[in-house]
Amino acid sequence: MINTGFHNWTMKEYQKFIKAIRKYDLKDIHAISSMIETKSPEEVQEYLNVFLLRFRELKEKDIVISKL
């Protein structure tokens, strides 16, 4: 996702994002963003929107598919 314009997301934030989407419903932006203390709900929503368009390119794709 870094290559798609999200240069301000660190690997640690990405890992927290993946952990959060495993735990919470994809619509629960506030819960997801609470696990990524450095990102606002708006930033998480923007990231999630792109993530959902491109997740099939990632090794974590099965996590997302199970949530849809």
N, C-alpha and C positions, 0 to 999 in steps of 0.2 A: 504494500500500500504506500510505502514511502515514495516509490517511483511514480505514483499517480497524483502527486501534488500535496501530500500530507507530510511534508518535511518536518513539521513541528510536533510530530508524534514520535516518541522514542520507542525502542524495542520493549522496554519495561512497560510503557503505557499500552502497547499492542498486546502484550502478554496478559495484562490486567483486563483488557477489553475481551480477549478470548475467554478468560476465566469467568468474567461477568456474563457473557452470553451463554455460557454453559449453565450458569446458575439461575438466570432470570429470563423471563419472557422477552423476546426482541422488542416488544412494544413498551417495556418498562424502562424508558430512557433514564429516568431519575435514579432508579436502582443501579443501572449499569454505570452511570456517571459517578455515583457515590463510591464505587469500587476504584474508579480512576480519579483520584482526588484532584488531579491537576487539570482536568477537563470539565467544562461546563456541559449541561445537558444539550445545549445547542451544538456545541462542538462534537459531542458524541453522536447526536442525530445526523449531522452532516457526514461524519465518518461512516456511520452505519449505512447510510444511503448508498455511498460508493461501495462499501464492503459487500452489500447485498447484490450489487451489479457484477462484482468481480470475484466473489468468493470461490467460484469453481476453479480458479487458478491457484488456490492455496491448499496446503496440506490439511488445513483445518476444515475443509469443505463439508465433511460428514457431520460436524457439529451443527453447522447452519442448516443442513438438509433435515436433520432430526428436529429442528425447531420450527420448520415451515409447515 
